[in-house]
Amino acid sequence: MKFTELTVYTNTLGSEIIGGIITAAGISCYSVEDPADLEALLNDNTVPYDYIEEGLLNKTEGETLVKVYISQDEQGTAQLARIKQGIEAVEGDGFGRLHIEETTVDDGDWADGWRQYFHPLPIGEKFIVKPTWEECEPDGRIVLEIDPASSFGTGQHETTALCLRALEHIDVEGKRVLDMGCGSGILGIAAAKCGAAETVLVDIDSVAATIAEENLGVNKVADSCKVYCGNVITDEKLAKTVFDGEYSLILANIVADVIKCMADMFYGSLAEGGTLVCSGVIGGRRAEVEALLEKTGFKLLGTDEENDWVAIKCTK
């Protein structure tokens, strides 16, 4: 089915008015791209991020865009006309230039178009990540089935690949593993397929936790894994559950500030001689994180780097 992609150029105040016009036309879903929202995020010191794409910095100025998709049928034609009439009625009221752009798109482009860009991806010497719809010859590698559309953690990002490369050199056979910040569950799945007796996966995002559970089933390792959702830093009950007992390996694909907050938790739950791998660290914060880990009591074993991302490997 074909849709009209309607984009309205307005300002922050106008986005609320345009949203009301769209809703009044009988359409409840639309998107708003407002530079003011991004600027507020960048100025929010409570949000734990270490970097931001340079391209996003260019979006802190300029117009606000309101975008909506309208079906190209009789109902959609009437809705489009009503929206245009509503916009015309508020022209000159201080809501920006209210310029309208229309593009025709096919829903088939959304449903399957992205699949052409994803194929089996070998990582290191031991793993190969593949989407569920692709067949591949593993050539002795461990196959991890993860759909790219599902969640963070498809093997394509450097931090995930760094963790997987570290894992392939660590013996987890019959041992207990923690995947902190599990995303799609790819690292926990890899550990389970390497023979871990129990793998605990944790993510603060409920969608990620749900997807991780689904991926455990797809990879047939659900019986040896547990998934928890929540913030172990602020939720004492969850922290006691997750850190009940020792882990031989902790995989922490999380940003530097969160690693610093959790260093004591990791140290307290890592078995003597066990390994902690922190892979969500940008190069500029490597020394800071290493110093904090050493101060906590960890012994540094080495690092691996890729495109300014660093994986720090240490032991207790």
C-alpha positions in Angstrom: 0.0 0.0 0.0 1.2 3.5 -0.8 1.3 6.4 1.7 1.9 10.1 1.6 4.7 11.2 3.8 3.7 14.7 4.8 6.4 17.0 6.4 5.5 20.3 7.9 8.3 22.9 8.7 7.3 24.8 11.8 8.7 25.8 15.2 8.4 24.4 18.8 5.0 26.1 19.5 3.7 25.3 16.1 4.5 21.6 16.5 1.8 21.4 19.2 -0.7 23.1 16.9 0.1 20.9 13.9 -0.1 17.9 16.1 -3.6 18.9 17.2 -4.6 19.4 13.5 -3.3 16.0 12.6 -5.1 14.4 15.6 -8.4 16.2 14.7 -8.1 14.7 11.2 -8.3 11.2 12.8 -4.6 10.3 12.8 -3.1 9.6 16.2 0.5 8.8 15.2 3.0 11.4 14.0 6.6 12.4 14.7 8.2 15.6 15.8 11.9 16.5 15.3 12.5 19.6 17.4 16.0 21.0 17.9 14.9 22.3 21.3 14.4 18.8 22.5 17.9 17.8 21.5 19.4 20.9 23.1 17.6 20.1 26.3 19.0 16.6 26.2 22.5 17.8 25.7 22.2 20.1 28.7 20.7 17.4 30.9 23.6 16.2 33.2 21.5 13.3 34.5 21.6 11.5 31.2 24.5 9.1 31.1 26.1 9.4 27.6 29.8 9.7 26.6 29.5 10.9 23.0 27.1 12.3 20.5 27.3 12.0 16.7 28.6 15.2 15.1 25.7 15.2 12.7 23.3 15.6 15.6 25.0 18.7 16.9 24.1 20.3 13.6 20.4 19.7 14.5 20.4 21.9 17.6 19.4 24.8 15.4 16.8 25.2 12.6 13.2 24.4 12.1 11.0 21.9 13.9 9.7 19.1 11.6 6.3 17.4 12.1 6.0 14.3 10.0 2.9 12.1 9.4 2.1 9.2 7.1 -1.3 9.2 5.4 -2.8 6.3 3.4 -3.4 7.0 -0.3 -7.0 5.9 -0.3 -10.4 7.6 0.0 -10.1 8.1 3.8 -6.5 9.3 3.5 -7.3 11.8 0.8 -10.0 13.4 3.0 -7.6 13.4 6.0 -4.8 15.1 3.9 -7.2 17.8 2.7 -8.4 18.5 6.3 -4.8 18.7 7.6 -3.9 21.2 4.8 -6.9 23.3 5.5 -6.1 23.4 9.2 -2.5 24.5 8.5 -3.7 27.1 6.1 -6.0 28.5 8.8 -3.1 29.2 11.2 -0.7 30.7 8.8 0.7 34.0 10.0 0.1 33.2 13.7 3.7 32.9 14.6 4.1 29.1 14.0 7.0 29.3 11.6 6.8 29.2 7.8 4.5 26.1 7.7 6.0 24.9 4.5 4.6 21.5 3.4 6.5 18.7 1.6 4.8 15.6 0.2 6.5 12.3 -0.8 5.0 9.0 -1.8 6.3 5.9 0.0 5.4 2.2 -0.1 4.9 0.3 3.1 6.9 -2.5 1.6 10.0 -0.3 1.8 9.5 -0.2 5.6 8.6 -3.8 6.1 11.5 -5.5 4.4 13.7 -2.9 2.7 16.3 -2.8 5.5 16.9 -6.5 5.2 19.1 -6.2 2.1 21.8 -4.5 4.2 22.2 -7.3 6.8 24.0 -10.5 6.1 26.0 -13.1 8.2 28.8 -11.3 10.0 31.9 -13.2 11.3 33.4 -11.7 14.5 36.8 -12.6 15.7 37.7 -16.3 15.2 34.9 -18.0 17.0 31.5 -16.3 16.3 29.3 -15.5 13.4 26.2 -13.3 13.8 23.3 -13.9 11.4 19.8 -12.6 11.0 17.1 -15.3 11.3 16.1 -15.2 7.6 19.6 -15.9 6.3 21.3 -19.2 5.9 25.0 -19.5 6.3 27.9 -22.0 6.5 29.3 -21.6 10.0 32.7 -23.2 9.1 33.2 -24.2 12.7 32.0 -20.9 14.2 29.3 -20.5 16.9 26.2 -19.1 15.2 24.4 -16.3 17.0 21.0 -15.5 15.5 20.0 -11.9 16.1 17.7 -9.8 13.9 19.1 -6.3 13.3 15.8 -4.6 13.8 15.4 -6.0 17.3 17.6 -4.0 19.7 21.1 -2.8 20.4 23.6 -5.6 20.0 23.8 -7.1 16.6 27.6 -7.4 16.4 27.9 -4.5 14.0 28.8 -2.0 16.7 32.4 -1.9 17.9 31.5 -2.4 21.6 29.6 -5.6 20.9 32.4 -6.9 18.7 35.0 -6.1 21.3 33.2 -8.0 24.0 32.7 -11.0 21.7 36.4 -11.0 20.8 37.3 -11.0 24.4 34.8 -13.8 25.2 36.3 -16.2 22.7 39.6 -16.3 24.7 37.9 -16.9 28.1 36.9 -20.3 29.3 33.3 -20.2 30.6 32.5 -23.9 30.4 30.4 -24.8 33.4 30.7 -21.3 34.9 28.4 -18.5 35.8 28.3 -15.3 33.6 26.7 -11.9 33.9 25.8 -9.8 30.9 25.1 -6.3 32.2 23.4 -4.0 29.8 22.4 -7.0 27.7 20.5 -5.2 24.9 19.5 -7.9 22.4 21.1 -10.5 24.6 23.9 -11.3 22.1 26.7 -11.5 24.6 24.7 -13.7 27.1 23.7 -15.9 24.2 27.3 -16.2 23.1 28.4 -17.1 26.7 25.6 -19.8 26.9 26.6 -21.3 23.6 30.2 -21.4 24.9 29.0 -23.7 27.7 28.3 -21.4 30.6 26.3 -23.2 33.2 24.2 -20.1 34.0 24.0 -16.7 32.3 22.3 -13.8 33.9 21.2 -10.9 31.6 20.2 -7.5 32.8 19.0 -4.4 31.1 17.3 -1.2 32.3 15.1 -1.1 29.2 12.0 -3.2 29.2 11.9 -3.6 25.4 15.5 -4.8 25.4 14.8 -7.3 28.2 11.8 -8.7 26.3 13.7 -9.0 23.0 16.6 -10.6 24.9 14.2 -13.3 26.2 12.9 -13.8 22.6 16.4 -14.2 21.3 17.3 -16.7 24.0 14.5 -18.8 22.7 15.5 -18.4 19.0 19.0 -19.5 20.0 17.8 -22.4 22.1 19.6 -21.4 25.3 16.7 -20.1 27.4 17.0 -23.0 29.9 20.4 -21.8 31.1 19.7 -18.1 31.2 17.8 -15.6 33.3 16.7 -12.1 32.2 16.1 -9.2 34.6 14.8 -5.7 33.8 15.6 -2.7 36.0 18.2 -0.4 37.4 20.5 -2.3 39.8 22.0 1.0 41.0 18.8 2.3 42.4 16.8 -0.9 42.9 18.3 -2.6 46.0 16.0 -5.6 45.7 17.0 -6.2 42.1 20.7 -5.7 42.9 20.5 -8.4 45.7 18.9 -10.8 43.2 21.4 -10.1 40.4 24.5 -10.1 42.6 23.5 -13.1 44.6 26.5 -15.4 44.3 29.7 -15.0 42.3 30.4 -14.8 38.6 33.4 -16.1 36.8 32.9 -13.6 34.0 31.1 -10.2 33.9 30.5 -8.6 30.5 29.6 -4.9 30.9 28.8 -3.2 27.6 27.8 0.0 29.2 29.1 3.6 29.2 31.9 4.9 31.4 29.8 6.7 34.0 27.7 3.6 34.7 30.8 1.4 34.9 32.1 3.8 37.5 28.9 3.6 39.5 28.9 -0.2 39.4 32.6 -0.9 39.9 32.1 -1.9 43.6 29.2 -4.2 42.7 31.3 -5.9 40.0 34.2 -6.4 42.3 32.0 -7.8 45.1 30.4 -10.4 42.8 33.4 -11.4 40.7 35.0 -14.7 41.7 38.6 -14.8 42.6 40.5 -15.1 39.4 37.4 -14.2 37.4 37.3 -11.7 34.5 35.5 -8.4 34.0 35.2 -7.0 30.5 34.0 -3.4 30.1 33.5 -2.5 26.4 31.4 0.7 26.3 34.3 3.1 26.9 35.3 5.7 24.4 39.1 6.3 24.0 39.0 9.7 25.7 37.8 8.1 29.0 40.0 5.0 29.0 42.5 6.3 31.5 39.8 7.5 33.8 38.0 4.2 33.8 41.2 2.2 34.2 42.2 4.3 37.2 38.8 3.8 38.9 38.9 0.0 38.3 42.4 -0.2 39.8 41.3 1.9 42.8 38.4 -0.5 43.3 40.8 -3.4 43.5 40.8 -4.8 40.0 44.1 -5.8 38.2 44.2 -4.7 34.6 44.9 -7.5 32.1 44.8 -5.5 28.9 42.7 -3.6 26.4 41.4 -4.0 22.8 40.5 -1.0 20.7 38.4 -0.3 17.5 37.5 3.1 16.1 38.1 4.9 19.4 36.1 2.4 21.4 38.0 0.5 24.1 37.4 -2.8 25.9 39.1 -3.0 29.2 39.8 -6.5 30.6 40.7 -7.0 34.2 40.6 -9.6 37.0 40.3 -9.9 40.8 
